[in-house]
Each structure stands twice: as C-alpha cells, then as structure tokens.
Amino acid sequence: KLSFNIIKGDILFTPSSETPEDIGHSAAVLEDLPDTLYSYHLVRYRLFDQSLIDHKFRGYVFNSPDVLRRLTKLATGSTRYTISKNSIENVVALLPPLREQKEISEVLIKWDQALQLNLKLLESLSEHRKHIGQLFIYHLGSSSCVKYFPINSLVNKIKRGFTPENEAFYQEIGIRSHAKGIFHKEPVTGKSLGNKSVFWIEPDCFVVNIVFAWEQAVAKTTEAEVGMIASHRFPMYKPKEGVLDLDYLLYFFKSAKGKNLLELASPGGAGRNKTLGQSEFLKLKIPVPPIEEQKKIVRLLNAADKEIELQKQKIEAIKLQKKGLMQQLLTGKKRLK
C-alpha cells in the first residue's frame, strides 16, 4: 500500500501556481498524520532539529510578508509560475529565541481566532440574507395585493443616440455577470468605435447586457456613469415614477425567480448564443406590489446587504492589521519581551 507519514512539525509548501503571488504559501502540520498522502503539487520539508522552531511559529514565519515577497521574486514562468526546491531552501527567515517564538505565535493565534469568529458571523449574515430573499419571493407569490404586469407597462426605454466624433474620446460601460454591477472601460476614440450604434448613459435606469442576461448581467446606472456611453447590447429602461421602484426591479432580477425569467427570454445555446430577446423581455410579467410596499422591501434588503458589506470590510481590515503585525513581529522590528 502506498503511503507517506506526515508528522507533527512538517511544513508543506506550494511550489507552483497560476500567479507568482500565490507561490510559496505554506502550512505547518500540528499533529502526526500516519498513512497520509499529500499532493504532488506540494513540497514537504522536515527540520533536522525539531527544537529549533516552535511548532505553531512555523505556520507564521514561513508565511510572513517578507518571506512570501522573496519567494514571489524567485518565481519563474508565464502561464503557470513555479519555484524550485533550491530557491525555497535558500530563502532566509529570521528566528527569534524559542520563548519569543511562542509568544509571537500566541499573539497571532488570537488574531486568527478573531478572524474566524468574524468569518462565521459573515456566514450567518449571508444565510440570513438568503432567507430574507426567499421570503421576499414567497411573499410576492402569495400576497393578494401583488399583481403581475408586463415590463413594457412599467418602464420606458431610454436611448439617446448620437454620432461619435472621430478624434473625441468616449468611455463605455460594461456589466458584470451575477448582478455584480457596472464597470467602466478605458476611454477610446470615436474612430475606433466604427459603425457601432452607441448612446449616452442616463442615471437611475435599469440596464442589462443582452449577451449575458441569462447570467444575471443586470445593474442600475448612477450619476457616476453620466457622460459615458453604451452600445445597443446594453438597453436601458427607466421605471415609471410612482409605479415601479428601480431598486425593487433590480432586486427582483437578482433573485432566482428573476434569473429564471431572464433565461426564458434568452433562447439559444450556451454563452454568446443565448442572447436576450428585447421584445420578449418587455413581455415578461413580474409581480408588482404597491409602490410603498416595494420601498419597504428595498429598505429591508438594502439593510441586510449593507450589514454584509460592513462585515466584509471588517474582515479585510482584520487581515490587513494582522499582515502589518506579522511584518513587525517576524522581522524583528517589534520585539516581545
């Protein structure tokens, strides 16, 4: 039987990756793992003298920003980057006295524990948000005050076309799939647009990428897009005031039910062959409660989304603070006594 014993104190490195920044990340084994296989994508190292480096400290010192930066510089490749075993072995890591190693480990472990607690809280908030979204759809399907209307009775199509000037610069928008919003492309000259049909962006409109509508490439325009342009692939619709709330419309098409309708209006095969039929889109019937109830639904979903976003920002702040602390402690700039 093929097996390898991995013992407490072993260190596993990643010698290859698609990006040089992911090279050289490591994990310290904290318990004996008899009859355990490890992937050929990993390199295992074992210390000659196990008493030289504290077991917990190993998981931090070889992942310090300073060590990872040195390993990144040694990575070679184009489509896939690798680092040789000799390069890993020749990277220098600073080792404080054993007692200080243990103290540093205890400090960083507390940061890891804080990070894990906040990740669990994010998971809980995400589950709560998912539950709210499911209730939203259930309510729309069961409430007696909710009526179904075709989209063409709820919105006005906005298309203020123009002829680009050859020497002028224009900035186009794009829409990310999975309802991840609008992004701004690099400016291009009017001449490079060729015969493409383009129009000016107007704020507070529902906009969809007809090529990837089935993948929920939907968004809303804001003041940030004023002065930018879009092609015919990005039709815009402005909800009728007092009838349909823009954010409500966006939330609906972010839902599973909304995605299903977008798929129904996008016939064809996979990818670019599944183009949204604009006339079919406008015929889609969606549930529309009274405008005040729409706004209440939006406030509830907005609050849940904002809470999740704040939690993500907190997690990123903890990661950044931990990275800074590691840089101080693992390079000797800050000593623990």
Secondary structure by P-SEA (a helix, b strand, c coil): cbbbbbcccbbbbbcccccccccccccccccccccbbbbccbbbbbbcccccccaaaaacccccaaaaaaaaaacccccbbbbcaaaaaabbbbbccaaaaaaaaaaaaaaaaaaaaaaaaaaaaaaaaaaaaaaaaaaaaccccbbbbcccccbbbbbbbbbbbccbbbbbbbbbccccbbbbccccccccccccbbbbbbcbbbbbcccccccccbbbbccccccccccccbbbbbcccccccaaaaaaaaacaaaaaaaaaaccccccccccccaaaaaabbbbbccaaaaaaaaaaaaaaaaaaaaaaaaaaaaaaaaaaaaaaaaacccccc
